[in-house]
Amino acid sequence: MPARCKGLVGERAVQRYPGAMQGTPTFQLPSPSPSTIRVLGALFALYVVELVLRNVGVPVYDLVWRPFGQGFALYQPILRFLVQGDDSGALFNVLIGLLVLYFLLPGLDQILDKDTWLKGLGAGLVGGTLLPLVADGIGLVPAGGTMGWVVSTAALFVLFGLAMPDGVVRLFFVLPVSGKMIVWGTLGLSVLFFLLDRNLHTAEGIGVWVGVVGWWYGMGPGARRRELQRKASSIESELRRFHVIEGGRSNNRPSDDEWVH
């Protein structure tokens, strides 16, 4: 585990999740920090700017990532995050995404160092870009583009599940779901969506999961934990090689002579 990471359940997390010490961890979120409020405000403002530009005739939706041969441009895989869409469904997605971040970001700050979860988020977004590119290149996504930052919420959920596999999120404030279920449920749903409708957006969901999980176990806290466990096993093996044999006085030696084994 990196030194700057506060552990899978750090000291501050234990204070926030007292049930974790009793075998019944829960996911109780504190009030959002000023930085969280600023992030939410900036994302909402970005969407308002998008709608204003769209209404004055600026072609903002040229930034939508489209498949090869259907309007693809090199800047689209990077700049697609800046546009969310101009229909009621897009507005709903933005509002839900902001609500998820409102509840999720303070919790992540309690269980992971910010530098750690930002790296995990970055890995998810990279995976969510590279895998659709490959899938498009080999013809697995015949149609349908993708855009928006809301996919990042899936990466953050997976990070929470990896960091607190026994923690609990209450979906819709009622249904308890463990961290392990979040990790594997996210993958299962992403694959199902891809099988139902093969496009860049559904491939992006799978790529985000692969990026986050691959980073966690390849370079992140999961890799560090595996290394520590390997070292612990090696130390135990070395200790088992040493045996203490009790010594004593030999009957064939003077009484003041001791054999030490």
Sine and cosine of phi, psi and omega as CSV:
sin_phi,cos_phi,sin_psi,cos_psi,sin_omega,cos_omega
0.00,0.00,0.78,-0.63,0.00,-1.00
-0.85,0.52,0.54,-0.84,-0.05,-1.00
-0.87,0.49,-0.57,0.82,-0.05,-1.00
-0.98,0.18,-0.22,0.98,0.06,-1.00
-0.98,0.20,0.71,-0.70,-0.07,-1.00
-0.99,0.17,0.26,0.97,0.03,-1.00
1.00,-0.01,0.25,-0.97,0.03,-1.00
-0.89,0.46,-0.58,0.81,0.19,-0.98
-0.68,-0.74,1.00,-0.05,-0.09,-1.00
-0.97,0.23,-0.02,-1.00,-0.06,-1.00
-0.87,0.50,-0.69,0.72,0.00,-1.00
-0.93,0.36,-0.54,0.84,0.03,-1.00
-0.91,0.41,-0.62,0.79,0.02,-1.00
-0.89,0.46,-0.61,0.80,0.04,-1.00
-0.90,0.43,-0.59,0.81,-0.01,-1.00
-0.99,0.16,-0.45,0.89,-0.05,-1.00
-0.85,-0.53,0.94,0.35,-0.06,-1.00
-0.88,0.47,-0.42,0.91,0.02,-1.00
-0.91,0.41,-0.38,0.93,-0.01,-1.00
-0.88,0.47,-0.50,0.87,0.01,-1.00
-0.98,0.22,-0.22,0.97,-0.03,-1.00
-0.95,-0.33,0.16,0.99,0.03,-1.00
1.00,0.07,0.10,0.99,0.00,-1.00
-0.76,-0.64,0.92,0.40,-0.05,-1.00
-0.90,0.43,0.58,-0.82,0.06,-1.00
-0.75,-0.66,0.24,-0.97,-0.04,-1.00
-0.93,-0.37,1.00,0.05,-0.01,-1.00
-0.95,-0.30,0.88,-0.47,-0.14,-0.99
-1.00,-0.04,0.65,-0.76,0.08,-1.00
-0.98,0.20,0.04,-1.00,0.08,-1.00
-0.92,0.40,0.61,-0.80,-0.01,-1.00
-0.88,0.48,0.60,-0.80,0.05,-1.00
-0.98,0.22,0.26,-0.96,0.06,-1.00
-0.84,0.54,-0.58,0.81,0.01,-1.00
-0.92,0.40,-0.61,0.80,0.06,-1.00
-0.90,0.43,-0.68,0.73,0.03,-1.00
-0.88,0.48,-0.64,0.77,0.01,-1.00
-0.91,0.42,-0.65,0.76,0.02,-1.00
-0.89,0.46,-0.72,0.69,0.00,-1.00
-0.89,0.47,-0.68,0.73,0.02,-1.00
-0.90,0.44,-0.64,0.77,-0.01,-1.00
-0.92,0.40,-0.66,0.75,0.00,-1.00
-0.91,0.41,-0.65,0.76,0.03,-1.00
-0.93,0.38,-0.65,0.76,0.03,-1.00
-0.89,0.47,-0.62,0.79,0.03,-1.00
-0.87,0.49,-0.64,0.77,0.01,-1.00
-0.93,0.37,-0.64,0.77,0.05,-1.00
-0.88,0.47,-0.69,0.72,0.03,-1.00
-0.87,0.49,-0.67,0.74,0.03,-1.00
-0.84,0.54,-0.72,0.69,-0.03,-1.00
-0.92,0.39,-0.61,0.79,0.03,-1.00
-0.90,0.44,-0.73,0.68,0.01,-1.00
-0.88,0.47,-0.64,0.76,0.02,-1.00
-0.89,0.46,-0.63,0.77,-0.04,-1.00
-0.97,0.26,-0.34,0.94,0.05,-1.00
-0.99,-0.13,0.12,0.99,0.13,-0.99
0.99,-0.10,0.11,0.99,0.03,-1.00
-0.97,0.25,0.76,-0.65,-0.06,-1.00
-0.97,0.22,0.91,0.43,-0.07,-1.00
-0.91,0.41,-0.43,0.90,-0.07,-1.00
-1.00,0.10,0.14,0.99,0.26,-0.97
-0.93,0.36,-0.25,0.97,0.01,-1.00
-0.99,0.17,-0.20,0.98,0.02,-1.00
-0.87,0.49,0.71,-0.70,0.01,-1.00
-0.98,0.21,0.89,-0.45,-0.02,-1.00
-0.92,-0.38,0.42,-0.91,-0.01,-1.00
-0.91,0.42,0.29,-0.96,0.07,-1.00
-0.85,0.53,0.69,-0.72,0.02,-1.00
0.99,0.17,0.01,1.00,-0.01,-1.00
-0.80,-0.60,0.51,0.86,0.02,-1.00
0.96,-0.27,0.29,0.96,-0.02,-1.00
-0.91,0.41,0.64,-0.77,0.11,-0.99
-0.69,-0.73,0.49,-0.87,-0.11,-0.99
-0.87,0.49,-0.50,0.87,-0.05,-1.00
-0.98,0.19,-0.28,0.96,-0.11,-0.99
-0.89,0.46,-0.70,0.72,-0.01,-1.00
-0.87,0.50,-0.41,0.91,0.01,-1.00
-1.00,-0.04,-0.72,0.69,-0.12,-0.99
-1.00,0.10,-0.07,1.00,-0.01,-1.00
-0.87,0.49,-0.43,0.90,-0.04,-1.00
-0.92,0.40,-0.30,0.95,-0.11,-0.99
-0.99,0.15,-0.29,0.96,-0.04,-1.00
-0.87,-0.50,0.60,-0.80,-0.10,-1.00
-0.89,-0.45,-0.33,0.94,-0.03,-1.00
0.88,-0.47,0.32,-0.95,-0.12,-0.99
-0.84,-0.54,0.45,0.89,0.07,-1.00
-0.88,-0.48,0.05,-1.00,-0.04,-1.00
-0.90,0.44,-0.54,0.84,0.04,-1.00
-0.90,0.43,-0.63,0.78,0.04,-1.00
-0.91,0.40,-0.67,0.74,0.04,-1.00
-0.88,0.48,-0.67,0.74,0.02,-1.00
-0.88,0.47,-0.69,0.72,0.02,-1.00
-0.88,0.48,-0.66,0.75,0.02,-1.00
-0.89,0.45,-0.72,0.69,-0.02,-1.00
-0.90,0.43,-0.67,0.74,0.04,-1.00
-0.91,0.42,-0.66,0.76,0.03,-1.00
-0.88,0.48,-0.67,0.75,0.04,-1.00
-0.90,0.43,-0.63,0.77,0.02,-1.00
-0.90,0.43,-0.67,0.74,0.03,-1.00
-0.88,0.48,-0.71,0.70,0.01,-1.00
-0.89,0.45,-0.60,0.80,0.01,-1.00
-0.85,0.53,-0.65,0.76,-0.01,-1.00
-1.00,0.07,-0.52,0.86,-0.18,-0.98
-1.00,0.05,-0.65,0.76,-0.09,-1.00
-0.86,0.50,-0.70,0.71,0.03,-1.00
-0.88,0.48,-0.59,0.81,0.02,-1.00
-0.92,0.40,-0.66,0.75,0.03,-1.00
-0.89,0.45,-0.60,0.80,0.03,-1.00
-0.90,0.44,-0.41,0.91,-0.01,-1.00
-0.99,0.10,-0.44,0.90,-0.10,-1.00
-0.94,-0.33,-0.30,0.95,0.01,-1.00
-0.70,-0.71,0.55,-0.83,0.16,-0.99
-0.88,0.47,0.64,-0.77,-0.06,-1.00
-0.84,0.54,-0.63,0.78,0.03,-1.00
-0.88,0.48,-0.58,0.81,-0.01,-1.00
-0.93,0.37,-0.77,0.64,-0.06,-1.00
-0.96,0.29,-0.42,0.91,0.10,-0.99
-0.92,0.38,-0.62,0.78,0.07,-1.00
-0.90,0.44,-0.66,0.75,0.04,-1.00
-0.89,0.45,-0.66,0.75,0.05,-1.00
-0.89,0.46,-0.70,0.72,0.03,-1.00
-0.87,0.50,-0.66,0.75,0.02,-1.00
-0.89,0.45,-0.62,0.78,0.03,-1.00
-0.90,0.43,-0.67,0.75,-0.01,-1.00
-0.93,0.36,-0.58,0.82,0.08,-1.00
-0.90,0.43,-0.72,0.70,0.05,-1.00
-0.88,0.47,-0.62,0.79,0.03,-1.00
-0.95,0.32,-0.12,0.99,0.08,-1.00
-0.98,-0.21,-0.71,0.71,-0.08,-1.00
-0.94,0.34,-0.69,0.73,-0.05,-1.00
-0.90,0.44,-0.71,0.71,0.08,-1.00
-0.88,0.47,-0.58,0.82,0.06,-1.00
-0.87,0.50,-0.72,0.69,0.01,-1.00
-0.90,0.43,-0.72,0.70,0.00,-1.00
-0.87,0.49,-0.64,0.77,0.04,-1.00
-0.92,0.38,-0.65,0.76,-0.02,-1.00
-0.89,0.46,-0.53,0.85,-0.02,-1.00
-0.99,-0.16,0.12,0.99,0.13,-0.99
1.00,0.08,0.34,0.94,0.00,-1.00
-0.99,0.11,-0.25,0.97,-0.02,-1.00
-0.83,-0.56,1.00,0.07,-0.11,-0.99
-0.93,0.37,-0.39,0.92,-0.05,-1.00
-0.36,-0.93,0.25,-0.97,0.11,-0.99
1.00,-0.06,0.84,-0.54,0.00,-1.00
-0.99,-0.14,-0.14,-0.99,0.01,-1.00
-0.53,-0.85,0.41,-0.91,0.02,-1.00
-0.29,-0.96,0.23,-0.97,0.16,-0.99
0.99,-0.14,0.37,-0.93,0.00,-1.00
-0.99,-0.10,-0.11,0.99,-0.11,-0.99
-0.88,0.48,-0.44,0.90,0.02,-1.00
-0.87,0.50,-0.39,0.92,0.00,-1.00
-0.89,0.45,-0.42,0.91,0.02,-1.00
-0.90,0.43,-0.55,0.84,0.06,-1.00
-0.90,0.43,-0.65,0.76,0.04,-1.00
-0.88,0.48,-0.65,0.76,-0.01,-1.00
-0.93,0.36,-0.61,0.79,0.06,-1.00
-0.89,0.46,-0.68,0.73,0.01,-1.00
-0.90,0.44,-0.64,0.76,0.05,-1.00
-0.87,0.49,-0.68,0.73,0.05,-1.00
-0.87,0.49,-0.71,0.70,-0.01,-1.00
-0.88,0.47,-0.61,0.79,0.03,-1.00
-0.94,0.35,-0.63,0.78,-0.05,-1.00
-0.97,0.26,-0.56,0.83,-0.02,-1.00
-0.75,-0.66,0.96,0.28,-0.06,-1.00
-0.88,0.48,-0.43,0.90,0.02,-1.00
-0.98,-0.18,0.01,1.00,0.07,-1.00
-0.95,0.33,0.24,-0.97,-0.10,-1.00
-0.78,-0.63,0.76,-0.65,0.18,-0.98
-0.94,-0.34,0.70,-0.72,0.04,-1.00
-0.99,-0.15,0.98,-0.21,0.03,-1.00
-0.92,0.39,0.70,-0.71,-0.06,-1.00
0.83,0.56,0.42,0.91,0.04,-1.00
0.92,0.39,0.17,0.99,-0.08,-1.00
-0.76,-0.65,-0.81,0.58,-0.16,-0.99
-0.98,0.18,0.91,-0.41,0.00,-1.00
-0.98,0.22,0.76,-0.65,0.01,-1.00
-0.75,-0.66,0.79,-0.62,-0.03,-1.00
-0.98,0.22,0.28,-0.96,0.03,-1.00
-0.86,0.51,-0.65,0.76,0.02,-1.00
-0.88,0.48,-0.68,0.73,0.00,-1.00
-0.90,0.43,-0.57,0.82,0.03,-1.00
-0.89,0.46,-0.72,0.69,-0.04,-1.00
-0.88,0.48,-0.81,0.58,-0.09,-1.00
-0.98,0.19,-0.50,0.87,0.08,-1.00
-0.91,0.41,-0.61,0.79,0.05,-1.00
-0.88,0.47,-0.68,0.73,0.03,-1.00
-0.91,0.42,-0.71,0.70,-0.02,-1.00
-0.86,0.51,-0.71,0.70,0.02,-1.00
-0.91,0.42,-0.64,0.77,0.01,-1.00
-0.89,0.46,-0.67,0.74,0.02,-1.00
-0.91,0.41,-0.66,0.75,0.01,-1.00
-0.89,0.46,-0.70,0.72,0.03,-1.00
-0.87,0.49,-0.63,0.78,0.01,-1.00
-0.92,0.40,-0.65,0.76,0.01,-1.00
-0.92,0.38,-0.54,0.84,0.03,-1.00
-0.95,0.30,-0.62,0.78,-0.07,-1.00
-0.50,-0.86,0.99,-0.15,-0.06,-1.00
-0.98,0.19,0.96,-0.27,0.06,-1.00
-0.49,-0.87,0.02,-1.00,-0.04,-1.00
-0.88,0.47,-0.59,0.81,-0.06,-1.00
-0.92,0.39,-0.72,0.70,-0.01,-1.00
-0.95,0.31,-0.54,0.84,0.09,-1.00
-0.92,0.39,-0.55,0.84,0.03,-1.00
-0.87,0.49,-0.65,0.76,0.01,-1.00
-0.87,0.49,-0.69,0.72,0.04,-1.00
-0.91,0.42,-0.66,0.75,-0.01,-1.00
-0.89,0.46,-0.62,0.78,0.04,-1.00
-0.87,0.49,-0.72,0.69,0.01,-1.00
-0.87,0.49,-0.74,0.67,-0.01,-1.00
-0.87,0.49,-0.66,0.75,-0.01,-1.00
-0.89,0.45,-0.72,0.69,-0.03,-1.00
-0.92,0.40,-0.77,0.63,-0.05,-1.00
-0.92,0.39,-0.65,0.76,0.03,-1.00
-0.88,0.47,-0.68,0.74,0.04,-1.00
-0.92,0.40,-0.67,0.74,-0.05,-1.00
-0.85,0.53,-0.75,0.66,-0.05,-1.00
-1.00,0.01,-0.26,0.97,0.00,-1.00
-1.00,-0.09,-0.59,0.81,-0.06,-1.00
-0.69,-0.72,-0.29,0.96,-0.12,-0.99
-1.00,-0.07,-0.43,-0.90,-0.05,-1.00
-0.85,0.53,-0.57,0.82,0.03,-1.00
-0.89,0.45,-0.62,0.78,0.03,-1.00
-0.92,0.39,-0.66,0.76,0.02,-1.00
-0.90,0.44,-0.66,0.75,0.01,-1.00
-0.90,0.43,-0.66,0.75,0.03,-1.00
-0.89,0.46,-0.63,0.78,0.01,-1.00
-0.91,0.41,-0.66,0.75,0.03,-1.00
-0.91,0.42,-0.64,0.77,0.04,-1.00
-0.91,0.42,-0.62,0.78,0.04,-1.00
-0.89,0.45,-0.68,0.73,0.01,-1.00
-0.91,0.42,-0.63,0.77,0.02,-1.00
-0.89,0.45,-0.67,0.74,0.03,-1.00
-0.90,0.44,-0.63,0.78,0.01,-1.00
-0.91,0.42,-0.66,0.75,0.02,-1.00
-0.91,0.43,-0.66,0.75,0.02,-1.00
-0.89,0.46,-0.64,0.77,0.03,-1.00
-0.90,0.44,-0.65,0.76,0.03,-1.00
-0.90,0.43,-0.65,0.76,-0.02,-1.00
-0.91,0.41,-0.56,0.83,-0.01,-1.00
-0.94,0.35,-0.26,0.97,0.01,-1.00
-0.97,0.22,-0.29,0.96,-0.01,-1.00
-0.99,-0.12,0.77,-0.64,0.04,-1.00
-0.83,-0.55,0.68,-0.73,0.06,-1.00
-0.99,-0.12,0.87,-0.49,0.04,-1.00
-0.96,-0.28,0.87,-0.49,-0.04,-1.00
-0.91,0.40,0.75,-0.66,0.04,-1.00
-1.00,0.00,-0.04,-1.00,0.01,-1.00
-0.07,-1.00,-0.07,-1.00,0.02,-1.00
-1.00,0.03,0.68,-0.74,0.03,-1.00
-1.00,0.01,0.66,-0.75,0.04,-1.00
-0.94,0.34,-0.32,0.95,-0.01,-1.00
-1.00,-0.06,0.12,0.99,-0.04,-1.00
-0.85,-0.53,0.33,-0.94,0.10,-1.00
-0.85,0.53,0.49,-0.87,-0.11,-0.99
-0.86,0.50,-0.41,0.91,-0.02,-1.00
-1.00,-0.06,0.12,0.99,0.01,-1.00
-0.99,-0.15,0.79,-0.62,0.00,-1.00
-0.88,-0.47,0.66,-0.76,0.13,-0.99
-1.00,-0.06,0.80,-0.60,0.03,-1.00
-0.93,-0.37,0.85,-0.53,-0.01,-1.00
-0.96,-0.30,0.00,0.00,0.00,0.00
